[in-house]
Amino acid sequence: KRQAYEKQRLELGCSPHVLDAVDGLLDLILRDFVCSWYSHISRNPVFPNEVDRAVRLAITKLLESLRHKDLADIVTSRLIPILTAHFRDFYDAEKSVRGRKLNRSVTESEELDLAIGS
């Protein structure tokens, strides 16, 4: 007989309410992005359980790594430039689709989103 899968509780160093919320979020992510398609392939829970285990391990390793870093330095030297470049690229893409002054009347749609995204 197989052993039942027990989720590894994340050690985030925060309140149980936050841990419950993170667990709930991980459950939703697994449900919507793994089980939604995997359940059509197999009812065997081994794959979703391993995905859950891998995600929890990755979060744990990431947090361990971040505990030894200067968070303010990471945000200002790495994250802000990435976000700035993303917003600039989005603005440039939107400008090329809508026109220079962004006043071209284009109906909001999935096609518009795809055009801006490409």
C-alpha positions, 0 to 999 in steps of 0.5 A, a space after each residue: 500500500 502506498 503512503 499518503 502524501 503529506 504536504 511539507 509545511 513551509 517555514 516562513 517565520 511568520 504567523 500561522 494565518 499567513 502560512 495558511 494563506 500561502 498554503 491555500 494559494 499553493 493549492 489554488 495554483 496546483 488546482 488551476 495550473 496542474 490538476 486542471 489538465 492532468 486530471 484528464 490524463 490520469 487520476 494518479 496523484 503522484 505527479 501533482 504531489 511531486 509538483 507541490 513538493 518541488 514548488 514548496 522546496 523551491 520556495 524554501 530554498 529561495 527564502 533561505 537565499 533571500 535571508 542572507 541578502 540585502 533586500 533593499 539592494 535587491 529591490 533597487 539594483 535588480 527588481 526596479 530596473 526589470 520593472 522599468 524595462 517591462 513598463 517601457 516595453 509595454 508602453 512602446 508596444 502599446 504606442 506602436 499598436 494604438 499610434 504615437 499619441 495613444 489616442 487611436 480609438 481601438 476597441 479593448 479586446 483579446 486581439 488588442 492584448 495579443 497585438 500589444 504583447 507581440 
